[in-house]
Amino acid sequence: MPYTNEEGGLLNNFAREPKIYQAEPPTEGQKRTYVLLGIAATALVVGLILVAFFVSKSS
């Protein structure tokens, strides 16, 4: 654990810094998966809104 000694014998502890790395851009397969998940999420939200609308109209 990294620490420093200060005047009077006090110790200051510092958090260990994580290793930094360069992010890689998504591959074509990952991009395709993101698009399909976006379409599925949009369809789910639209479907829920339509169900809520029709349920509220039938009461």
C-alpha positions in Angstrom: 0.0 0.0 0.0 1.5 3.3 -1.0 1.8 5.8 1.8 3.9 8.8 2.8 5.3 9.9 6.1 4.6 13.5 7.1 6.1 15.7 9.8 5.3 14.3 13.3 5.1 10.7 12.1 1.7 10.9 10.5 1.0 8.4 7.6 -1.1 9.3 4.6 -2.5 6.3 2.6 -3.4 6.7 -1.0 -5.6 4.5 -3.2 -3.9 2.3 -5.7 -4.6 3.7 -9.2 -6.0 1.3 -11.8 -4.2 0.4 -14.9 -5.2 2.7 -17.8 -5.8 1.2 -21.2 -7.0 2.4 -24.6 -10.6 1.5 -25.5 -11.1 -0.4 -28.7 -13.8 0.6 -31.2 -16.7 -1.9 -31.6 -16.4 -4.5 -34.3 -19.0 -4.9 -37.0 -20.6 -7.7 -35.2 -20.9 -5.7 -32.0 -22.4 -2.7 -34.0 -25.0 -5.0 -35.5 -25.9 -6.4 -32.0 -26.2 -2.8 -30.7 -28.6 -1.9 -33.5 -30.7 -5.1 -32.9 -30.9 -4.4 -29.2 -31.9 -0.8 -29.9 -34.7 -2.0 -32.2 -35.9 -4.5 -29.6 -35.9 -2.0 -26.8 -37.8 0.5 -29.0 -40.4 -2.1 -29.9 -40.8 -3.0 -26.2 -41.3 0.6 -25.1 -43.8 1.3 -28.0 -45.7 -2.0 -27.1 -45.9 -1.0 -23.5 -47.2 2.4 -24.3 -49.8 0.9 -26.7 -51.0 -1.6 -24.1 -51.3 1.1 -21.5 -53.2 3.3 -24.0 -55.7 0.5 -24.9 -56.2 -0.6 -21.3 -57.0 3.0 -20.2 -59.5 3.4 -23.1 -61.3 0.1 -22.3 -62.2 1.1 -18.7 
